[in-house]
Amino acid sequence: GLLRDLNDLPATSEISPQDYQEGLADLWVGPDGGQYGVPKDFDAVGLFYNEEMLSEAGLSPEELEGLDWNPQDGGSFEDVIARLSVDATGTRGDEEGFDPNNVEVYGFAMDGGSGLGVGQTQWSWLAGSNGWRYTDADVWGTEYHYDDEALHETLDWLFDLVEKGYLASYEEAGSGSPPHQRMGAGRAAMSSGGSWEIPSYESLSGVDVGITQPPSGPVGHPVSMYNGLADSVTADTEHPEEAAELVAFLGSAECQNIVADAAVVLPARPQSTDRAVEAFADQGIDVEPFTDLVADQHTLYFPVTEDFGSIESIIDPIVEQIYVGTRETEELDEVNERVNELLED
């Protein structure tokens, strides 16, 4: 009841989902069939890395393009993370004598541990490449899958990197500065991040940043969360017609081309996306690691369900505690029951 159905307002009543990247408009369709948002952009998840640190480790950008990952031994992805990790004596994580308790440069960094319970940039791409999905449907799912072993073993592998010295502990980095700042400070060589964070990484002083796709997982290819924001009209506005006109303009090709040419985010309209790719390229930034994931449909949706606010408040602290080490992933089984009970009410 907080938003107006855009189908009821003349300026937005002719919205065509086909005008936007596949599936984006569907994320803003309510259970009643109403359209509650016009897509403005979309995002995907990739890996950012310090090009100089990569070279010093004897690795090339081309080697990052063919990485694989699995939750048993981490595959070649863990090998790279280990190689990029350096302790206070200059010993690397894959060399004898590496001290995991005295690390100068972590091979991998991420933004917290839970990410509102969905781990968008933290672990969704790993769990997704291990065959996991949040719910039983892309949009308006009725059952969450936090009890799935595919998620549990993914989180176990990820947070075990702390003991190995390849990932900073929660106390050191989990609730502190974002990964791009740690990369800028020379404390991290690689991090996972969203396409909307490109300007933050590219603005780092004295750091040349490269971008690559996540590693291929057991499903046989990389996976990224696929999400998009939208512009909406509040239900209590005294000027719904004027608000709808603004929303319609913001979702138009004219406006999204302006956004594209500014090279800030990836606009929702496919032609505007292409313009943004060119605009980023003019700045020397290759964003195709993000757009290719969407084009290849190697994606999973941000979960859209009833009661998400309540669900997030349950899941978020549990995953953070798993990162800290005070809870086990198996405890997500019971938590999942609580979450699904909310959806049944």
Disulfide bonds with the S-S distance in Angstrom:
none
